[in-house]
Amino acid sequence: MNPKLKAKLGELPKDPGVYFHKNAKGEIIYVGKAAVLRNRVRQYFQVSRGRDPKTEALVAEIVDTDWMVAESELEALFLEAEMVRRYMPRYNILLRDDKSMVYIRINYDEDYPTVTTTRRPLDDGARYYGPYLSVMSVRQALKLLRRIFPYATRKIPGQKRATLHYHLGLDPGLEEGRTSLDDYKANLRKLIAVIEGKRKNIEKELEKDMKKFAKNSQFEEAAKTRNQLFSLQRLSRQVIFSDKEFLDISKDHALNELVDLLRLDSFPRRIEGYDISHMQGTDVVASMVVFTNGVSNKGEYRKFKTKKDHNNDFYNMHETLSRRLSERNRKSWGLPSLVLIDGGKGQLEAATRARNESGYAKLPFIGLAKREEQIVIQKNQSNIDLNLDILHKLGGFTTESDDYILLNLPHNTNLVKLLQRIRDESHRFAVSYHSVLKVKRQTASLLDDIPTVGPETRKRLLKTFGSIRGVIQARDMELEKLVGTKKAVILRQYLRPHRKI
């Protein structure tokens, strides 16, 4: 053990938190959590302890250790999961058993929705959230959330009376009709939003509902909503899913590298990532994802449908950033600390041009080219002052042209991993929105133009028969039973030419 590490071990606090083991290159090779940091971290260096070969290999590589203090062990559990996703340390992969990963499962679309945990997500129509690293921590979090948003965990065959959990305020009581299915699903939507990191949005919604109930003299409902709101606000200090509002970002390794490398004035609290998605110029969409304090903040995500379908990513990127930096959106969303463009020189040039035209030339813009994962900086436009000493320290080098600087960094650096996460998330969000529009356009060509068939009827038809093909092949009796005789006659007239003879 080197003297620097030995001195650090003496400074370890007795608080719960997350620790980071690093090798000689400063790379994070393992992330762990502890109820008492001082005791847990020191255990690695006790010679008397029996260790398996993988742990021995880990300890042999440890040159430095850092840590982050959490308010509780429960917070440390979720913080550990986020840090592992953020840094992807190789020893976490080697030492972790896949069976420890757990998902939250919500079968929202069924007539008796339940909330459970599982280790294996299935293609069964349910909604899955995760993975998380510890089933115990997830169950503890759900136990706290259930007090705020009551939910059922299973349907008991033949059960006609409300269970004990209903009387304890933990179950909706669907068996006796104590809560309607619509109200229960509205409650589940709030629960899902909190799990997805949209807690602030739900707090605003609850506050709005509370005031509305009070104004209408519905004091019992107002009090119930008030209790939900206060409980949710207290919960924010106990459970962290993906919204790390209270994270001390000065200890975040990736953000520190980013600040040092690009000589940013301060830590980039709000990083926005952009990508374009389309199919040969049709259904052109753009995504804006937001990482707050280096962590995905899904409640702030936004999507754009371009005003013109155009098979030109440069044009589409320019339009997207022009709309993002419009006066209305600046007031609603604020300004980013840093913008990451998914693409190379052309996409970055189009984005910075839109930024300059909007009057915000000082905002730092960078790109991330897909093939070599190069960070793209536009000279005299990106508003970046590159620190070459830090670049070389991280093991990187530059490739320059007249107008651009390409930063080549090892892919295992914390900085590159963070940028990759932002880029991949912006790509995923753009593709998902494009897919929605594509499916909508494909179904619109037939059902949308049929008289008397409105949005609700279209929704019922597609839900019952699965697809537009299923509606076309449906029997006359099935159509009549679902939409009535008159609408069924009109449907047959319009769909008959599309049926296979």
Protein Blocks (a to p, Z undefined) as FASTA:
>chain_A
ZZklmmmmmmpcfbdcddddddfkopafbdcddfblmlmmmmmmmmklccdfklmmmmmm
pmbdcddddfbfklmmmmmmmmmmmnopaklmmmpcfklpccddddfkbmbdcddddfbd
cdehpacedddfbfklmmmmmmmmmmmmgcdfbdcehiabdcfklmnopagolmnopacf
klmmmmmmmmmmmmnopmmmmmmmmmmmmmmmmmnopaklmmmmmmmmmmmmmmmmmbcc
klcfkbcfklpmklmmmmmmnopabdcfbacddddddeehiaiacdddddeehiacfklg
ccdddfbdcdbfklmmmmmmmmmmpmklmmmnopafbdcdeddfklmmmmmmmmmmnopa
mbccddddfklopacddehklopacdfklmmmnopacdddfkbccddddfkbmklmmmmm
mmmmmmmmmmmmmmmmmmmmmmmmmmmmpghiafklmmmmmmmnopaklmmmpcfklmmm
mnojklmmmmmmmmmmmpcZZ
